[in-house]
Amino acid sequence: MKRILLLGLLFGLCFSCQNQNELTPENVSQIQAELQTILEVDQAYAGIPPKELRDQWGHKKAWDIFMEKRDSVSLQHQAQVKEWYDTYGYLGFDQVGEEASSNFWIVIQHADNDLPFQQKMLEVMQEELKKNNVRPSEYALLEDRVNVALKKKQRFGTQVTYNDKGQAIPINGLVDSLNIETLRAEYKLQSFKEYCNQMTEAHFFMNKDYLAEKGITEPQLYE
């Protein structure tokens, strides 16, 4: 009798867990569509305030409005991603496909207001990486993001600030500058020099007027 009760209990627990984590084709399609919308909204707030907002409110006020809206949108996206994670677990390639999984990750990457959540997801991604269920590059980007928040050096140098010349430099420095290129290649990241030059160029064109006042009229690229 006890054995029957135990088996029944175990069956009930397994059935409950299966229901909680079940992803149907309909679920997947809906989540993929929602993640695509999330990505598009995220990209809209990834740069600088649009020209019409700056023209209407001026530089400082436009930034205040832009940042307030971006923070609000980010919190909404985080709430949705956390709900999906609690229901289905990490949404990797096997669950929703590579593109949607990347869109799922970007919300985590930008959740700087919730470091414990980012740390938890980093641990989860480490296990998913062993199963080839996430992009190595995205794991590397999140690891650096977390370490920067913890005031630690970075392994991959993906999180940058800019020196007086407008050149990209890794925040808090690197753990191992001698082997940075080998490590980045292992995690499917472009070369460190190429990345820094790419970020330097982007920074230059986003801050062209400010840098011109300092006598910098073109991107100061690394050779």
N, C-alpha and C positions, 0 to 999 in steps of 0.2 A: 504493500500500500504506500509506504513511504517512497519507494522507488518510483511508483507511478506519479505521485505528487511532485517529486523532484523533476522528473522528465517533463511533466506538464508545465512546471514553472520555467524550466530552461527553454522549452519550446515557445512559451509566451514571451519571454525576454528576447529571444532571437527574432521572433515575428515582429515585436515592437521595434527593435533596432532596425530591422529590414525596412519597415514602413517609413521610419524616420529618415532613412538615407536613400530611399528609392528615387531615382531620376527616370522619369518616363520621357519618351521622345517629345511629347508635348511640353513638358517642363523644360527640356533642353532648348527647344526652339524659342520658347518665351524668354528664358534667361539669356540666350544669345542675343536676342533683339534688344532686351533691356540693357545689356552690357554695351552694345554698340551705341545706344543713345547716351549712356553714361560717358563713354569715351568721347563722343562728340561734344558734350557739354564740358567735360574736363579740358579738352583742347581749347575750347573757347575762352577758358579762364587761365590758360597756361602762360600766356604772354603778358602784354601790357594793356591798359585800358584802351578801348577803341577811340579813334580820332574824334568821333562825334561827341563822346562822353567828355573828353579832354577839352574840346572846344566849348562845350556847354558849361562845364563846371570849373575849368582850370585844372592845372596839373595835380595839386595836392588833394583837392576835393574829389576829383575823378578817381584817384588812387584809393581814397577812403571808401568810396561807394563800390568800386570794383572789388576791393579786398573783402568787404563785408559780404557782398553777394557770393564771392568765391568760397568763403568760409562756410556760409549757409549751405551752398550746394554740396560742398565736400562732406559735411556732416550727414546730409541726406543720403549721399552715396555710400558712406561708411556704414550707416544703419542698415542699408539694403544688403551690402556685402556680408556684414556680420550675421544677418538673418539667414542668408544662403549658407554660410559656413556652418552655423549651428544646425541647420536642417540637413545639409548634404555633405558636409566636410569641405575640404579644399577643392575648388573647381579647377582641376588640372586638365591636361590634354584629353585624358581618358573620359572625363566627365562631360566637357562642353566643347572640346576642340581647341586647337592651339591659339587661334585668334581671340576667341572669347575668353580663354584662360588668361591671356595677356591683358585683356581689358579688365578682368577681375583683379589682377595683380596691381594695375596702375592705381586703383583706389587705395590699396594697402600702402603702396609706395608714397602716396601723397597724404597719408593720415598722420602727419607730424604732430598733431594735437593729442594723439593717443599712442605714446611710445610703448606701453605694455602690450597693446594690440599688435603693433609692428613686431615686437620681440617674439610674441607668441607665433605669429605667422612666419617669421624667419625660421623658427624651430620646425614648424610644420613643412615649410618649403625644403628644408634640408633633407627631410625624409622623402619628400616627393621627388627631389632631385635624384636620389638613388634609384628611383623607379622610372627615370626619364619622363616624368609627368609634368615638369615645368622647364622653362628656359633657364639654362645656367647663367646667362647674362642678367636675367631679372633677379635671380637669387643674389648675384654679386651686387647689383644696384641697391637692393634692400639691405644687405649686410652693411655696406658703406653708409647708407642713410642712418641706420640704427647706431653705428659706431660714432658717427659725427654727433648725433644727439647726445651720446654718452661722453662726449669730449675725448674720444679715442682716435688714434690714427686709423687710416683706411688701408685695407689690403689692395683695393683695385683702383683707387683714385678717381672714382666716378662723381664725387660731390665736390664741386669747385667753388672758389671765390676768385677774386681778380686783384692783381697787384697794381701798382701805380701806372704801369704801362698798359693796363687793360688786358694783361695776359692771364689765362686761366691757370690756377694753381690749386692743388688738393687741400681742402680744409683739414686742418690739424696735422697735415703731413702724411707720409706713407710708412707702413710697417716695414716694407722691404723694397726700397727703390731700385736695388740692383736687379731684382728678379721680377719687376712689375710687368714687363712685356710677356714673359713666359706665363705668368699667372693669368693675365688678361686673356691671352690666347686660349688657355685651358678652359676658360669660362665663356668663350665665344664673344669676347669683346674686341673691338678694333684696337689698334696700337695706341699706346698712351699718348705719343706725340700727335698722332692724327686727331685723337679725341680732344686734346687740349687746344689744338689749333682750330678745330671745328667750334668749340665753345668760345674761344677767343674771337673768332669772326662773328659769331652770333651776338656776343656781348657788344662788339664794336658797332654793329648796325642798329642795335637796340638803344645804344647810348652815344650815337654819333655826335650830336651837338655838344654834349657834356665833355666828351673826350677831345673834341676840336678845341674847346676852350683851354685845354691843357697842352695843346700843340700836337695832339695825336690825330693824324689825318688818314691813317690807314691801319688795319689790324697788324699788331706786332707779333708775328708768328714765330714759333720756335723752328730753328733750322735743324 
